Amino acid sequence: MKILIPLVMVGGLFALGLLGAAPGMGVVFGVILPYLAGAVFLGGVVYRVLAWANVPVPFRIPTTCGQQNSLPWFKQDKLENPHNGWTVLGRMILEVLFFRSLLRNTKSEMVDGRRLVYGTDLRLWIAAMAMHWSLLVILIRHLRLMVNPVPAVVTFIEKTDGFMEVGLPVVFATSVVFLVALGYLLYRRLTSAQIRYISLIGDYFPLFLLLGIGISGVVVRHVMKTDVVGIKELVLGLTHFTPIIPESIGAVFYGHLFLVSVLLAYFPSSKLVHMAGIFLSPTRNLANNNRRVRHINPWNHPVKVHTYEEYEDELREKMIKAGVPVERQ
């Protein structure tokens, strides 16, 4: 049921989006719902980021697995155990752009029936890199529909992405890589008993939703006869807040657009929001300098103290009578 329910949900959402081609429904599925989804996306992400930013971090808790900055004759592992802002920056760049910590994901297997051996799961890292980078390129390519004139960098990326020049319209490499990578991530979650056991509906739904968006996008571009000019008029109208609903847009595009709107609205409350959360993760964005810098707990409230000098001034006569030594007579 954990697999069937999100699959049926995505299929039902796509079928619901097809209603956008019905008379009078283009305004709902082509204007109102995308605007609502965009507002929920922006508001939700800003709310989550501000909520994370306002959480005090009482301790330095960076995740480390290398030599700390210490005595001069100990070689420090600057990326695994950063000690200042520059080393933290280097670690964050590798984390955000190349998913460096994902290489720490290990697999284990028995060798010779008695020896447990650990190794890096490179296939997971490659699939994650391929999926995220392909998605980024696809988003940049879609800027062609949102701006006029089209920036030169978007045209360059589009031509580079379609360098194989297969088919007409040209099949983009990132479209294929995106779907293959998502397929592998879903296959891994379905075939691994350990991962399947801990997976929830919230883990399958984003995968099926992204697959639905990717497949419907391929169908719009390569299978169905699509009015590209009409689609650009619609998207340009949305981005310039002058919505236009062309009559020639097919139902499949409205299904595709509705799935994108669902993804935007779902994003802030899902695990996908890690895209913004990684920058506020204290296990990644803090330097491990506990031995060099004293860190004050931000949760500590001011405490009224009674110093020894004040104590002695208050009780000096009684201390002298009792024979207790005092610092000042």
matplotlib code that plots the C-alpha trace (Angstrom):
import matplotlib.pyplot as plt

x = [0.0, 2.9, 3.7, 0.3, -1.3, 1.2, 1.2, -2.6, -2.4, 0.0, -2.1, -5.2, -3.6, -2.5, -6.0, -7.4, -5.0, -6.3, -9.6, -7.7, -8.5, -12.2, -14.2, -13.8, -11.3, -8.1, -8.2, -8.3, -5.6, -3.5, -3.6, -5.2, -3.7, -0.1, -0.3, -1.5, 1.2, 3.9, 2.7, 2.6, 6.1, 7.7, 5.8, 6.5, 10.2, 10.7, 8.8, 10.9, 14.2, 13.3, 12.2, 15.5, 17.5, 15.8, 16.7, 19.6, 22.6, 24.0, 26.9, 29.4, 28.2, 29.8, 30.0, 33.7, 35.7, 39.2, 42.1, 41.2, 43.4, 45.8, 49.6, 51.7, 53.1, 49.6, 48.3, 44.8, 42.0, 40.7, 37.6, 36.5, 37.3, 37.1, 38.4, 37.6, 35.3, 37.3, 37.5, 33.8, 33.2, 35.2, 33.3, 29.9, 30.8, 31.7, 28.5, 26.1, 27.5, 28.9, 27.0, 30.3, 28.7, 26.7, 29.9, 29.9, 26.9, 28.3, 27.2, 28.2, 28.6, 29.9, 33.1, 34.0, 30.9, 32.6, 34.2, 32.1, 33.4, 32.2, 32.4, 31.1, 27.8, 28.9, 25.7, 23.6, 26.0, 26.1, 22.3, 21.7, 24.2, 22.7, 19.2, 19.9, 22.2, 19.8, 16.9, 18.9, 19.7, 16.1, 14.9, 17.4, 16.2, 12.6, 13.6, 13.2, 9.4, 9.6, 11.6, 11.8, 14.3, 16.0, 19.4, 22.4, 23.4, 20.1, 20.5, 24.0, 22.9, 20.0, 22.3, 24.8, 22.2, 20.9, 24.3, 23.4, 20.7, 18.6, 15.0, 12.9, 12.3, 15.8, 16.0, 17.8, 20.4, 19.3, 15.7, 16.9, 19.4, 16.8, 14.3, 16.9, 18.3, 14.8, 14.1, 17.2, 16.4, 12.9, 14.3, 16.7, 14.0, 11.8, 14.4, 16.3, 14.5, 16.1, 15.3, 11.8, 11.2, 11.9, 10.3, 7.0, 4.4, 6.3, 9.3, 7.5, 5.2, 8.0, 9.6, 6.4, 5.6, 8.9, 8.6, 5.1, 6.4, 9.3, 7.3, 4.5, 7.0, 8.6, 5.1, 4.3, 7.5, 7.9, 4.6, 1.7, 1.2, 1.8, 1.4, 4.7, 3.9, 0.7, 2.5, 5.1, 2.3, 0.7, 4.0, 5.1, 1.7, 2.1, 5.6, 4.6, 1.3, -0.7, -2.2, -3.4, -5.1, -4.6, -7.2, -4.8, -3.0, -3.6, -4.9, -1.5, 0.2, -2.4, -1.7, 2.0, 1.5, -0.8, 1.8, 4.4, 2.0, 1.4, 5.2, 5.6, 2.9, 4.1, 7.8, 7.9, 6.3, 8.3, 11.8, 12.6, 13.1, 16.5, 17.6, 17.3, 18.0, 21.5, 22.8, 21.4, 22.6, 24.9, 26.5, 27.8, 28.1, 30.0, 33.7, 35.1, 37.0, 35.7, 39.3, 40.2, 37.0, 34.7, 31.1, 28.4, 25.1, 22.5, 19.9, 21.6, 19.7, 21.4, 22.0, 22.3, 25.4, 26.7, 30.5, 32.8, 33.7, 30.1, 29.7, 32.7, 31.5, 28.2, 29.5, 33.0, 32.4, 30.9, 33.7, 36.3, 34.6, 34.4, 38.0, 37.4, 40.3, 39.2, 41.0, 40.3, 40.2]
y = [0.0, 2.3, 2.0, 1.7, 4.8, 7.4, 5.8, 6.1, 9.6, 10.8, 9.1, 10.7, 14.1, 13.9, 12.8, 15.7, 18.1, 16.9, 18.8, 22.0, 21.5, 21.5, 24.6, 27.3, 25.3, 26.8, 29.7, 27.4, 25.0, 27.4, 30.5, 30.2, 26.9, 27.8, 31.1, 29.5, 26.8, 29.5, 31.5, 28.4, 27.5, 30.9, 31.4, 27.9, 27.9, 31.4, 30.2, 27.0, 28.9, 31.6, 28.9, 27.1, 30.3, 31.3, 27.9, 28.5, 26.2, 25.8, 23.6, 23.2, 19.9, 19.6, 16.0, 15.2, 12.1, 13.5, 14.9, 18.1, 21.2, 20.7, 20.7, 21.7, 18.2, 16.7, 17.0, 18.4, 17.1, 20.5, 19.3, 16.6, 18.7, 22.4, 24.9, 28.3, 29.9, 29.1, 25.4, 25.4, 27.1, 24.5, 21.7, 23.3, 23.8, 20.1, 19.2, 21.3, 20.7, 17.2, 15.5, 14.6, 13.2, 10.8, 9.0, 8.1, 5.9, 2.4, -1.0, -4.1, -7.7, -11.0, -12.2, -15.9, -16.4, -15.0, -11.6, -8.4, -5.9, -2.3, -0.3, 2.9, 2.7, 4.6, 3.8, 5.7, 8.7, 8.6, 8.4, 11.2, 13.4, 12.6, 13.3, 16.6, 18.1, 17.0, 18.6, 21.9, 21.9, 21.1, 24.1, 26.4, 25.2, 26.0, 29.6, 29.8, 29.7, 32.4, 35.2, 37.0, 37.5, 34.2, 34.8, 33.5, 31.2, 29.4, 28.9, 27.6, 25.1, 24.0, 23.4, 21.6, 19.4, 18.4, 17.8, 14.3, 15.8, 12.7, 13.0, 16.0, 17.8, 17.0, 14.6, 16.3, 14.2, 15.5, 14.3, 10.8, 10.9, 12.4, 9.6, 6.9, 8.2, 8.5, 5.0, 3.6, 5.4, 4.0, 0.5, 0.7, 1.6, -1.2, -4.0, -3.4, -5.0, -2.7, 0.5, -0.7, -1.4, 2.1, 3.8, 5.7, 7.1, 10.5, 8.8, 7.2, 10.1, 12.6, 9.9, 9.1, 12.8, 13.6, 10.6, 11.8, 15.3, 13.9, 11.4, 13.9, 16.5, 14.0, 13.2, 16.8, 17.4, 14.2, 12.3, 14.7, 17.5, 20.5, 24.2, 25.5, 29.1, 28.9, 27.3, 30.1, 32.7, 31.1, 30.8, 34.4, 35.7, 33.9, 35.3, 38.8, 38.7, 39.2, 35.7, 34.6, 31.3, 30.1, 27.7, 25.4, 24.0, 20.2, 18.4, 16.6, 19.9, 20.9, 17.6, 18.3, 21.8, 20.6, 18.1, 20.8, 23.0, 20.1, 19.7, 23.4, 23.4, 20.1, 21.1, 23.2, 20.5, 17.6, 16.2, 17.9, 21.1, 19.8, 21.9, 25.0, 23.2, 22.1, 25.7, 25.9, 22.5, 22.9, 19.6, 21.1, 24.9, 25.2, 25.1, 22.6, 25.0, 24.1, 24.0, 27.4, 29.5, 29.6, 29.3, 30.8, 28.9, 31.3, 29.6, 30.8, 33.5, 36.2, 34.9, 37.3, 36.2, 36.9, 37.3, 36.4, 40.0, 40.9, 37.8, 38.9, 42.5, 41.3, 38.8, 40.2, 40.9, 37.5, 35.8, 37.6, 36.7, 33.1, 33.0, 32.6, 34.2, 37.2, 38.8, 42.4, 43.5]
z = [0.0, 0.6, -3.1, -4.6, -2.8, -4.1, -7.5, -7.7, -6.3, -9.0, -11.7, -10.4, -10.2, -13.8, -14.9, -12.9, -14.7, -18.1, -17.3, -18.0, -21.7, -21.0, -21.9, -19.2, -17.1, -18.7, -16.3, -13.3, -14.3, -16.3, -14.1, -10.7, -9.6, -10.8, -9.0, -5.8, -6.0, -6.6, -3.6, -1.4, -2.6, -1.9, 1.4, 2.6, 1.8, 3.4, 6.5, 6.8, 6.3, 8.9, 11.3, 11.0, 11.2, 14.5, 16.1, 18.5, 18.2, 21.7, 20.6, 17.8, 16.3, 12.8, 11.6, 11.3, 10.4, 10.0, 11.9, 13.8, 13.6, 16.4, 16.9, 13.9, 13.3, 12.9, 9.4, 9.5, 7.2, 6.3, 4.4, 6.8, 9.9, 9.0, 11.5, 10.0, 7.5, 4.4, 5.1, 5.9, 2.6, 0.7, 2.4, 1.7, -2.0, -2.3, -0.4, -2.4, -5.9, -5.6, -2.7, -1.0, 2.1, 0.0, -0.7, 3.0, 2.3, 2.5, 1.6, 3.4, 2.3, 3.6, 2.0, 2.2, 4.3, 7.5, 6.9, 6.8, 4.2, 3.8, 0.6, -1.0, -2.9, -6.0, -8.0, -5.5, -5.7, -9.5, -9.8, -7.3, -9.1, -12.5, -11.3, -9.6, -12.3, -15.0, -13.2, -12.9, -16.7, -17.5, -15.3, -17.1, -20.5, -19.5, -19.1, -22.9, -22.2, -19.5, -20.9, -24.2, -25.7, -24.7, -23.0, -24.8, -22.0, -22.2, -25.9, -25.4, -22.7, -24.9, -27.9, -25.7, -24.2, -27.6, -29.1, -30.3, -32.6, -32.4, -33.5, -34.3, -32.0, -30.7, -27.8, -24.9, -23.1, -19.7, -20.3, -20.8, -17.9, -15.6, -16.2, -16.0, -12.7, -11.2, -12.4, -10.7, -7.4, -7.4, -8.4, -5.5, -3.0, -4.3, -4.4, -1.2, 1.7, 4.2, 2.4, 1.5, 5.2, 6.3, 3.3, 3.8, 1.5, 1.7, 0.2, -2.8, -3.6, -4.7, -6.8, -8.6, -8.9, -10.5, -12.8, -13.8, -14.6, -16.6, -18.6, -19.3, -20.4, -22.8, -24.2, -24.6, -26.6, -28.6, -28.7, -28.8, -31.3, -29.2, -29.9, -28.6, -29.4, -27.4, -24.5, -24.5, -24.6, -21.5, -19.6, -20.5, -19.4, -16.1, -15.5, -16.5, -14.5, -17.7, -18.1, -21.5, -22.2, -25.8, -27.1, -28.9, -25.9, -25.4, -22.4, -21.8, -21.2, -18.6, -16.9, -16.9, -15.6, -12.8, -11.7, -11.6, -9.5, -7.1, -6.7, -6.0, -3.4, -1.8, -1.7, 1.5, 3.6, 2.2, 2.4, -0.8, 1.1, 2.1, -0.9, 1.3, 4.6, 3.7, 4.0, 7.6, 8.8, 11.8, 11.1, 7.8, 8.2, 11.4, 12.0, 14.5, 16.7, 20.2, 21.5, 20.3, 20.8, 23.8, 22.7, 24.8, 25.0, 23.5, 25.7, 28.9, 30.7, 32.8, 36.3, 39.3, 41.1, 44.6, 44.5, 47.3, 47.8, 48.4, 50.7, 52.7, 53.0, 54.3, 56.8, 57.7, 61.3, 62.0, 60.1, 62.2, 65.4, 64.3, 63.4, 59.7, 57.7, 55.5, 52.7, 53.9, 57.6]

ax = plt.figure().add_subplot(projection="3d")
ax.plot(x, y, z, "-o")
ax.set_aspect("equal")
plt.show()
